[in-house]
Amino acid sequence: MNYLAHAFLSPRDSLILLGNMACDMIRPYDTESLPERVKDGLALHQDIDRYTDRHNGFKAVRDHLNSRKLPYAGVFTDIIFDHCLARDWESYSTQPLRDFSMSVYKILNRSIADKTIPGHFSRLAKALVSDDWFGSYTTNEGLEKALTRLNYRSSREIPVSQIMDTVKRNSEIIDIGFSALMQDLLKTFPHAQ
C-alpha cells in the first residue's frame, strides 16, 4: 500500500500517522531521536507492508505485472492500489476523501513546520500536499502522474504507458485483488475506521 492507504490505516493520532506515512523515508539511525508514537507509526507501517506483501490479492496483481516484464511490480501495485482506494473511497469510509485529505495535509504541514520528521520526508510531504496526491489518485490521469513521479527516484525509466495499458486491460484482476486485500486489512487493522 502507498501513502493514502497508510494514512487511512492509521489511528487518528497525528504522530502515529506521521510515522506510518514517513517510514520508508526515515534512515534507521534517525529513528532513535523520534518520539515514541512516531516509532509506533513506523512499526505499524512495517506491519501493514508485511501483511500486504503476503496477501494473495496483492500477490496476484504483483505477479500479473511481473508476468508483463514490468520492473518494480510491487511498487506499482502499491500505487495502483492507492488509486483503487481513492476511486472507491465511499466503499471504505463515511468521511469524504476531500475532508480526510485535508486533515492529513494539515498534520503534514504542521510536521514540516515543526521538523518532526528528519531527512527527506518534508520535501515529499510538501509535494504530496501541494499537488493533492490523495485527490489526484481518483482518476487514471492522477495514477499516471503518480507513476511518472517514480522516474525522479528510479535509475531505470518507468514504462508508464505500458503500466497504464496493463491497468486498463486488467481492471478486473486488479479490482478483485484490491478488494480482497482491503477487506482483510480493515479486519486486521480495525483502528482505521
C-alpha positions, 0 to 999 in steps of 0.5 A: 500500500502507498501513502493514502492507504497508510494514512487511512490505516492509521489511528487518528493520532497525528504522530502515529500517522506521521510515522506510518506515512514517513517510514520508508523515508526515515534512515534507521539511525534517525529513528532513535531521536523520534518520539515514541508514537512516531516509532509506533507509526513506523512499526505499524507501517512495517506491519501493514507492508508485511501483511500486504506483501503476503496477501494473495490479492496483492500477490496476484496483481504483483505477479500479473505485472511481473508476468508483463516484464514490468520492473518494480511490480510491487511498487506499482501495485502499491500505487495502483492500489492507492488509486483503487482506494481513492476511486472507491473511497465511499466503499471504505469510509463515511468521511469524504476523501476531500475532508480526510485529505485535508486533515492529513495535509494539515498534520503534514504541514504542521510536521514540516513546520515543526521538523518532526520528521528528519531527512527527506520526508518534508520535501515529499510531504510538501509535494504530496500536499501541494499537488493533492496526491490523495485527490489526484489518485481518483482518476487514471490521469492522477495514477499516471502522474503518480507513476511518472513521479517514480522516474525522479527516484528510479535509475531505470525509466518507468514504462508508464504507458505500458503500466497504464495499458496493463491497468486498463486491460486488467481492471478486473484482476486488479479490482478483485485483488484490491478488494480482497486485500482491503477487506482483510486489512480493515479486519486486521487493522480495525483502528482505521475506521 
